Amino acid sequence: MKFLVFILFIGLVSTSLGNPDSSLSLRQRRDVDILANTKGLIQELITNLQNSAQQARAAIKTFIKGIQQQITLFKQKVQQDLQKLKDSILESIKNITNKITSTGPAIIGCIKNGREAVEQLFAKAHEKSNKCADDRVLYINKMVDDLSSLCDGAANYTSIAVKSMQSCNENNSGLLSVGRCLGSLVVKTEYKGVMFAAQSSLMISRINLSLVTLPAALEVCSGTSLLSIGSEARTIVSDVATCSFSSIFSSPNSSS
């Protein structure tokens, strides 16, 4: 039995030695398979990175749409709330004039000045509320821009990786040299993919959290604006009343 095995082994060795072209062909096919598998792995890593970047860009579109919707709702609400308060103040001024029978130039001037003060006050309040909202949104937009830049970097790298893979074949000769080049590219591409996934995931989580709290932050902007003009508006009404009644008593037609 051992003798038979020995004879078969000698036969295989003899066949191999007697047909070196066959041995070389097998080795070449093996080398080609190794390189092809390495290139396939690099392409898979590139595709994964591209898909991750596309998903992040889809999230960016959703974020931008959500921010725009929140700002639109905020501006509508602020406009309504300020207009309601403004109408109330103007109505108070109107009630003062209704109680005064005289409509001399001095009184008309008091009312005109009061209304102009109200317009200026509410224009300032509207500007202030918008500035507050812009500051809140600016922080979120900065994070969205950073995420977009991260996606751009990933896209740029995938293009570079494809060219680098081609360069490994064109600028190197021999299995070891090409394999070393491709192996280095595998490590680098995998690292890029892992880092992008970690960074984009963290940034998306932060943006999501900021968007969740944005309505409350905008509500603070609106409330602060309304509170800040409340006392000033009452002062304007009081000044109009004081001015109007003082004008009556200081009028030549007034009697003591």
C-alpha positions in Angstrom: 0.0 0.0 0.0 2.8 2.4 0.9 4.6 1.4 -2.3 1.5 2.3 -4.3 1.3 5.7 -2.7 5.0 6.3 -3.3 4.5 5.4 -7.0 1.6 7.9 -7.3 3.6 10.7 -5.6 6.5 10.1 -8.0 4.1 10.2 -10.9 2.6 13.5 -9.8 6.0 15.0 -9.3 7.2 13.7 -12.6 4.2 15.1 -14.3 4.7 18.5 -12.7 8.4 18.6 -13.6 7.7 17.3 -17.0 5.1 20.0 -17.7 6.4 23.3 -16.2 4.0 25.3 -18.4 1.1 23.7 -16.6 2.6 24.6 -13.1 3.2 28.2 -14.3 -0.3 28.5 -15.6 -1.8 27.4 -12.3 0.3 29.9 -10.4 -0.6 32.7 -12.7 -4.3 31.9 -12.3 -3.9 31.8 -8.6 -2.1 35.2 -8.7 -4.9 36.6 -10.9 -7.5 35.3 -8.5 -5.8 36.9 -5.5 -5.6 40.3 -7.3 -9.1 40.0 -8.5 -10.4 39.3 -5.0 -8.5 42.2 -3.6 -9.9 44.5 -6.2 -13.3 43.2 -5.6 -12.9 43.9 -1.9 -11.8 47.5 -2.6 -14.8 48.0 -5.0 -17.1 46.7 -2.3 -15.7 49.1 0.3 -16.0 52.0 -2.2 -19.6 51.1 -2.9 -20.4 50.9 0.8 -18.9 54.3 1.3 -20.8 55.8 -1.6 -24.1 54.3 -0.2 -23.4 55.7 3.2 -22.7 59.2 1.7 -26.0 59.0 -0.3 -27.9 58.1 2.9 -26.4 61.0 4.7 -27.3 63.4 1.8 -30.9 62.1 2.0 -30.9 63.0 5.7 -29.5 66.4 4.9 -32.5 67.1 2.5 -34.9 66.0 5.3 -33.1 68.3 7.7 -33.3 71.3 5.4 -36.9 70.7 4.7 -37.7 70.4 8.4 -35.8 73.6 9.2 -37.7 75.5 6.5 -41.0 74.3 7.8 -40.2 75.2 11.4 -39.1 78.7 10.3 -42.2 79.2 8.2 -44.5 78.2 11.1 -42.5 80.4 13.5 -42.8 83.5 11.3 -46.5 83.0 10.7 -47.1 82.7 14.5 -44.9 85.7 15.4 -46.7 87.8 12.8 -50.1 86.8 14.1 -49.2 87.3 17.8 -47.5 90.7 17.2 -50.4 91.9 15.0 -52.9 90.9 17.6 -51.0 92.8 20.3 -50.5 95.7 18.0 -54.2 95.9 17.2 -54.9 95.9 20.9 -52.5 98.8 21.5 -53.9 100.8 18.6 -57.4 100.1 19.9 -56.4 101.5 23.3 -55.2 104.7 21.6 -58.4 104.9 19.7 -60.4 104.6 22.9 -58.5 107.6 24.3 -59.5 109.7 21.3 -63.1 108.6 21.6 -63.2 110.0 25.1 -62.0 113.4 24.0 -64.5 115.7 22.3 -61.9 118.2 21.1 -59.8 117.3 18.0 -57.4 120.1 17.8 -54.0 120.0 16.1 -52.1 119.2 19.3 -54.3 116.2 20.1 -54.0 115.0 16.5 -50.2 115.3 16.9 -50.3 113.3 20.1 -52.2 110.5 18.5 -50.1 110.5 15.4 -46.9 110.3 17.4 -48.3 107.5 19.5 -49.2 105.4 16.4 -45.8 106.0 14.9 -44.2 104.9 18.1 -46.3 101.7 18.0 -45.3 101.0 14.4 -41.6 101.4 15.3 -41.9 99.3 18.4 -43.5 96.4 16.7 -41.1 96.6 13.7 -38.3 96.4 16.2 -39.9 93.5 18.0 -40.4 91.6 14.7 -36.8 92.2 13.8 -35.6 91.0 17.2 -37.7 87.8 17.1 -36.3 87.0 13.6 -32.8 87.6 14.8 -33.3 85.3 17.7 -34.7 82.6 15.4 -31.9 83.1 12.9 -29.3 82.5 15.7 -31.0 79.3 16.7 -31.2 78.0 13.1 -27.6 79.2 12.3 -26.2 76.6 14.8 -28.2 73.8 13.1 -27.3 75.0 9.6 -23.6 74.9 10.6 -24.0 71.2 11.6 -25.8 70.5 8.3 -23.1 72.2 6.3 -20.4 70.2 8.2 -22.3 67.0 7.4 -22.5 68.0 3.7 -18.8 68.7 3.7 -18.2 65.3 5.1 -20.2 63.7 2.3 -18.3 65.7 -0.3 -15.0 64.4 1.2 -16.3 60.8 1.0 -17.4 61.3 -2.6 -14.0 62.7 -3.5 -12.2 59.9 -1.8 -14.2 57.2 -3.7 -13.0 58.8 -7.0 -9.4 58.9 -5.7 -9.7 55.2 -4.6 -10.8 54.1 -8.1 -7.9 55.9 -9.7 -5.5 54.5 -7.1 -6.7 51.0 -7.8 -5.9 51.5 -11.5 -2.6 53.1 -10.6 -1.6 50.0 -8.6 -1.8 47.9 -11.7 -0.2 50.5 -14.1 2.7 51.6 -11.9 3.7 48.3 -10.3 5.1 45.1 -11.7 4.9 41.7 -10.0 2.4 40.1 -7.7 4.1 41.4 -4.5 4.3 45.0 -5.6 0.8 45.1 -6.9 -0.6 43.3 -3.9 1.2 45.6 -1.5 -0.3 48.6 -3.3 -3.8 47.1 -3.3 -3.5 45.9 0.3 -2.6 49.4 1.5 -5.6 50.7 -0.5 -7.9 48.2 1.2 -6.8 49.3 4.7 -7.2 53.0 3.8 -10.6 52.6 2.2 -11.9 50.5 5.0 -10.7 53.1 7.5 -12.4 55.9 5.5 -15.6 53.9 5.5 -15.5 53.3 9.3 -14.6 56.9 10.1 -17.4 58.3 7.8 -20.0 56.0 9.4 -19.0 57.0 12.9 -18.8 60.7 12.2 -21.9 61.0 10.1 -23.9 59.0 12.6 -22.8 61.3 15.4 -23.6 64.4 13.4 -27.0 63.2 12.3 -27.9 62.4 15.9 -26.9 65.9 17.0 -28.9 67.5 14.2 -31.9 65.4 15.0 -31.7 66.4 18.6 -31.4 70.1 17.7 -34.4 69.8 15.4 -36.5 68.2 18.1 -35.8 71.1 20.5 -36.0 73.8 17.8 -39.8 74.5 18.2 -39.3 75.1 21.9 -36.3 77.4 21.2 -38.4 79.4 18.6 -41.2 79.6 21.1 -38.8 81.3 23.5 -37.8 83.7 20.8 -41.5 84.6 20.2 -42.4 84.9 23.9 -39.3 87.0 24.7 -40.2 89.4 21.9 -43.8 89.8 23.1 -42.7 90.3 26.7 -40.1 92.9 25.8 -42.6 95.2 24.1 -45.4 94.8 26.6 -44.1 97.5 29.0 -43.0 99.8 26.2 -46.5 99.5 24.6 -48.2 100.5 27.9 -45.9 103.4 28.1 -46.8 104.6 24.7 -50.5 104.4 25.5 -49.9 106.3 28.7 -47.9 109.0 26.9 -50.7 109.4 24.3 -53.2 109.9 27.1 -51.1 112.3 29.0 -50.2 114.3 25.8 -53.9 114.4 24.7 -55.3 115.6 28.0 -52.5 118.0 28.6 -53.3 119.5 25.2 -56.9 120.0 26.1 -56.1 121.9 29.3 -53.4 123.9 27.6 -55.7 124.8 24.7 -56.9 128.5 24.5 -60.5 127.3 24.3 -60.3 125.4 27.5 -61.9 126.9 30.6 -60.7 126.5 34.2 
